[in-house]
């Protein structure tokens, strides 16, 4: 193997599939650390951090199969969660971030913020 081929092998790019990103977002929502996730998918931690921060794959929803039995989403927020959502929204969190945080649909969030 010549020098050029060796460099290509060492710097091989591993691309993530959409299904993997869904799994990664689910693991992040459950509070798992970035480093073990990056090792599992053979990517640098920066890739996982960008997914976490919404700078990459922002349109892919997280895995929510551990939630509501029909669609993976909760039907409503508790009164305490409604207050927390209102507070976080007033601090500048986007509605999509709040949906990911509480694992709810945008419709459920809008109903909670309107109450």
Secondary structure, DSSP 8 states (H G I E B T S, - for coil): --HHHHHHHHT------HHHHHHHHHHHHTT--HHHHHHHHT--HHHHHHHHHTSSSTTS----TTS-TTTSS-S---HHHHHHHHHHHHTT--HHHHHHHHT--HHHHHHHHH-
